[in-house]
Amino acid sequence: MARSNRRSFLEQTTLSAAVAASTVASQSTQASERIRVGVMGGSGRAASLINTFAKDPGAEIVAIADIDPGRLGKGIESAEKIQGNRVRPEKDFRKIVDDSSIDAVVIGAPDHWHAIPTILACQAGKDVYVEKPDSHNIVEGQRMVAAMKKHKRVVQMGSQHRSTERLQSAMEFVSSGVLGKCLVAKAWESSRQGPIGKPADGSPPAGVDYDMWLGPAPKRPFNANRFHGRWRWFYDYGTGDLGNDGVHRLDMAVAVFNAACEAQGEQPFGMPSKIAASGGKWYFDDAQEFPDTMQVNYEFGSGLGTRLLTYEMRVWNPYSYLGHSEGSAVFGDQGYIVIGNTSWIAYGNRGKVLAKGEGGSHEGPHVRNFLECMRSRKKPYCDLETVGHPASVLCHAGNIAARVGRTLTFDAETESFVGDEEANALRGRPEYRKPWLLPEV
């Protein structure tokens, strides 16, 4: 994001209430002017998004799709209670994509159900709000970007921190150059999570379309651990905690790191050149496939232009790190800044506090930014091509480096690993289960 845009952010958010006041009246009285929204998912992250979109005066949720009738009912009830009008229930998300009266598709489904609906929605001429990370794997994310560009759609990835006053004010502060030359950044997850056990296979809940829930993933017996909430810990469907929460922390670090580099007249550093990871299941004895302990080093550039971003995952300790259970930090030769979910603080020499900032992490401003960009056709704060997909690639590449256990050289043009067939085989899904093939663009 250009520095001038960051500088104007606080003024824009201060004026947002006044701007909204001048438009909300007409939007609230003329339903035809509202953006008509269809949502994929009725619970989890989708539940929060349903509430947020339903409360926005510039939008109207007209349909929600979910393969679980219980979750679908809760989502419908929530939207109807807020909006005061009927919302159409659907089991198949394609009914939403095919509805020509719907303007935007909101995807709050598991990671393995991000790419196909996004691509189909873009092809149908709809804009998309898709939860983080952008996809289940690198190849899917590339295809999503290609569809967005070809069909000239607005696609916002749900890394909502990008639109918060907290992160924007931190970026604004470091853009003054006060931290000096910044070489190192860090992102971390250190909040304790519990084990998920090793339950036996069983039967899906009554009424659930389990085959459709699996979608493009391999056919497997139903297991409670591989379903609602816990799917993210398995290679078939999720991206581990690196893709679940780490994508936020990495993107926060990149946003502030780039602002600090720009202050020194340096170019944003783009994709990493090398990725090295170490970690594994070293604490919890359960069915999870992704690490519970992990460190990933990302190198950007080369020579005197090299920058280092480190991600640390310790999802078994009950204490914070640098004052935050999960956060990001950027270190310069004149000072450093630590950014958490509700605040940030910058330090200078001898621990002198240089500045502080506060603010929440709710997706309200992010949803509003998406809706505004649908009208203006400008890039949203977490534009899929320039922000969302690159942040997701960091997660995918980190997971791949941990699985193969060696340093990988990354080709930013092709988003592939130089001379490493094993790592490149993990860039995508080996096979898509019919009929859920990845659409061609």
Sequence and secondary structure as in RCSB ss.txt:
>XXXX:A:sequence
MARSNRRSFLEQTTLSAAVAASTVASQSTQASERIRVGVMGGSGRAASLINTFAKDPGAEIVAIADIDPGRLGKG
IESAEKIQGNRVRPEKDFRKIVDDSSIDAVVIGAPDHWHAIPTILACQAGKDVYVEKPDSHNIVEGQRMVAAMKK
HKRVVQMGSQHRSTERLQSAMEFVSSGVLGKCLVAKAWESSRQGPIGKPADGSPPAGVDYDMWLGPAPKRPFNAN
RFHGRWRWFYDYGTGDLGNDGVHRLDMAVAVFNAACEAQGEQPFGMPSKIAASGGKWYFDDAQEFPDTMQVNYEF
GSGLGTRLLTYEMRVWNPYSYLGHSEGSAVFGDQGYIVIGNTSWIAYGNRGKVLAKGEGGSHEGPHVRNFLECMR
SRKKPYCDLETVGHPASVLCHAGNIAARVGRTLTFDAETESFVGDEEANALRGRPEYRKPWLLPEV
>XXXX:A:secstr
  HHHHHHHHHHHHHHHHHHHHHHHHHHH GGGSEEEEEE SSTHHHHHHHHHHH TTEEEEEEE S HHHHHHH
HHHHHHHHSS  EEESSTHHHHT TT  EEEE S GGGSHHHHHHHHHTT EEEE SSS SSHHHHHHHHHHHHH
TT  EEES GGGGSHHHHHHHHHHTTTTT SEEEEEEEE                TT  HHHHHTTS      GG
GSTTTGGGSTTT  HHIIIIIHHHHHHHHHHHHHHHHHTT     S SEEEEEEE  S  SS  S SEEEEEEEE
S GGG EEEEEEEETT  S BTTBSEEEEEEESS EEEE SSEEEEE GGG EEEEEE    SHHHHHHHHHHHH
H    TTBIIIIIHHHHHHHHHHHHHHHHTS EEEETTTTEETT HHHHHTSS S   TT      
